[in-house]
């Protein structure tokens, strides 16, 4: 099983939530254009002045996506089993 990595783009300021929400659209477009076998994207609001957009990739795609989209940071993604 391949490790999953959450690539994160940080947005700050009064428009951060809308910017992060819009950035997720571009992440989904990139996945479709590149025909990647990925399906976890999203955005999270962390307050009035901070939000993030994210894409979860496997080790297989990490270098490609990192070099093309230049995320601000990344972390190991742990799925919560229900």
VENNORFEN-V47440 format. One record per residue. PHI is phi as a letter, one per 40 degrees, with the letter a starting at -180 (NA if undefined). OMEGA is omega in degrees with one decimal (* if undefined). NEAR is the number of other C-alpha atoms within 12 Angstrom. Layout:
BEGIN
phi=<PHI/PHI>
omega=<OMEGA/OMEGA>
near=<NEAR/NEAR>
END
This chain:
BEGIN
phi=<NA/c/c/b/b/c/c/b/b/c/b/b/h/c/b/d/c/c/c/c/c/c/c/d/d/c/c/c/c/c/d/c/c/c/f/c/c/b/a/b/b/i/a/b/c/b/h/c/b/a/a/b/b/a/b/c/b/c/d/d/b/d/c/d/c/d/c/c/b/f/c/c/a/a/a/c/c/b/c/c/c/c>
omega=<-177.6/178.2/177.9/-177.7/178.0/176.3/-168.5/172.5/-178.0/176.1/-179.1/178.1/-174.7/179.2/-174.7/-177.8/-180.0/179.4/178.8/178.9/179.8/180.0/177.9/177.5/-179.9/176.6/178.1/177.2/178.7/178.9/-179.1/-178.5/-178.0/-180.0/-179.7/178.4/-179.8/-179.5/-179.8/173.4/176.5/173.0/-179.6/176.9/-176.7/-178.9/-177.8/-172.5/-179.1/176.3/177.2/166.0/-178.1/174.8/177.7/-178.9/172.4/177.1/-177.4/-175.9/-170.7/-177.5/-179.6/-177.4/179.3/-178.0/-177.9/-170.4/174.7/176.1/179.8/-178.7/178.3/177.5/176.6/-177.9/177.7/179.6/177.1/179.5/-179.7/*>
near=<6/14/17/23/29/33/36/32/35/28/29/20/18/16/18/25/27/23/25/32/26/24/29/30/20/22/35/26/19/22/25/14/12/15/12/22/16/26/21/23/30/26/32/27/24/18/15/16/19/23/29/36/37/39/43/38/33/28/22/18/26/28/17/19/28/26/12/14/23/19/28/18/19/26/21/19/21/14/12/5/4/3>
END
